[in-house]
Amino acid sequence: MDIFEKITSNIGPLGQFADQGYGYFYFPKLEGQISNKMTFKGKECIVWSLNNYLGLANHPAVREADTKGAQDWGMGYPMGARMMSGQTEYHLELEQQLAAFEGKESAYLLNYGYMGMVSIIDSLLDRHDVVVYDSEAHACILDGLRLHMGKRFVYPHNDMVSFEKQMERAKKLTDETGGGILVITEGVYGMSGDLGNLKGILALKDKYNFRLLIDDAHGFGTMGSSGKGTSEHQQVMDKVDIYFGTFAKAMAGIGAFVASDRQIIKTLAFKMRSQIYAKSLPMPMVVGALKRLELIRTQPELRDKLWTIVKALQSGLKENGFDIGNTASPVTPVYMKGGVGEATQMLYDMRENYGVFCSIVIYPVVPKGVIMLRLIPTAIHTLEDVRVTIDTFKIMKQKLLAGEYSIGGVPFVADEFV
Ligand SMILES: Cc1ncc(COP(=O)(O)O)c(C=O)c1O
């Protein structure tokens, strides 16, 4: 069979509704400037779908640093991979500051978190080693594991009883192979908003002798009393062996970093193929990240503002009978019952008639019959945004329960993929 014919006849679970939802539910086209509000299809709406936890994307000092970085260096500089011709004093300075912030000996920049994580996992392991990981691990962790030639044992999300069972299996196996055990968890799970049980995992460290890698993409900058992440929040910073954070969420930038002992970081710098064979992080990103880190460190009021909105949104939803699962972070899921058709009609109504824009997650990412709306609060939302959104959700829920979304379709024409 021709592979083109084969793949285009089934573009996978995410692509199955591509022709009905392109440009609206999938790949919505952003227009103009964005803050707590944005324009979508010509109408203003409150937006809850942006990775901009602390509002830094719009912060004047950040805008100025980004602009100056581009003015001074251009977007191209440095013109090479880090190892060959991509290292500058700014890259090194940012790494030192990140390491100090995370209480680690060293840190190393990654040009994208996703690719960085794939290579961290790849670099740490050989076929004798065993990985134990959570079933809700992010795609970048799963892709890293695809490169792993040894065994991997998965435990159901945050299920500590199963975790220990998998650790027993891992220990038995590594006792035979002479390999080691790597445990991978996220700090904040980006869909459900609940936290990896770092404390529970670390409590078994002496018994099973493993190393812990945490992906704290959503926790860096948002969690902990000084924004150092979920490990600070759970008071286990010194026990996490490898800390990974991205600039793509709280920093509203691009790039990421990994922090650990100096010898580990040195090893990673010489082994991570996605970094060795790819261009170094451009200078405006590095200069911009230095400014963002400074603001995270020196302006706790940004985090306070974020959490004021988070608390108002989450408690308001709960008080009004919405199921927001076990979130303990800014990520706010709202679970409802319904099919894909109802979900799309509800979202359409919400955007067109009530001016509220959030993301929707449907089967197969969540079980059949579950609709998950996902909201990302930020420091630049207002309490009025929260009020309007909760009022809208109440109306949506009533309409959903009354069956108003189960008849007919959505009156819009999807964009064509060009
Ligand atoms: C948990 C998690 N890990 C890693 C990444 C990838 O980071 P980046 O956007 O820097 O590639 C993301 C998403 O951005 C994420 O949510």
The ligand as a MOL file (V3000), in Angstrom:
LIG
                    3D

  0  0  0     0  0            999 V3000
M  V30 BEGIN CTAB
M  V30 COUNTS 16 16 0 0 0
M  V30 BEGIN ATOM
M  V30 1 C 4.5560 18.8920 31.0170 0
M  V30 2 C 5.2330 19.5020 29.8320 0
M  V30 3 N 6.4990 19.1610 29.5430 0
M  V30 4 C 7.1400 19.6810 28.4900 0
M  V30 5 C 6.5420 20.5860 27.6510 0
M  V30 6 C 7.2920 21.0810 26.4610 0
M  V30 7 O 7.8840 22.3190 26.6920 0
M  V30 8 P 8.2290 23.3160 25.4840 0
M  V30 9 O 6.9780 24.0310 25.1200 0
M  V30 10 O 9.2970 24.1980 26.0720 0
M  V30 11 O 8.7540 22.4990 24.3430 0
M  V30 12 C 5.2160 20.9690 27.9040 0
M  V30 13 C 4.4940 21.9390 27.0480 0
M  V30 14 O 4.8920 22.9370 26.6150 0
M  V30 15 C 4.5550 20.4330 29.0320 0
M  V30 16 O 3.2880 20.7750 29.3190 0
M  V30 END ATOM
M  V30 BEGIN BOND
M  V30 1 1 1 2
M  V30 2 1 2 3
M  V30 3 2 2 15
M  V30 4 2 3 4
M  V30 5 1 4 5
M  V30 6 1 5 6
M  V30 7 2 5 12
M  V30 8 1 6 7
M  V30 9 1 7 8
M  V30 10 2 8 9
M  V30 11 1 8 10
M  V30 12 1 8 11
M  V30 13 1 12 13
M  V30 14 1 12 15
M  V30 15 2 13 14
M  V30 16 1 15 16
M  V30 END BOND
M  V30 END CTAB
M  END
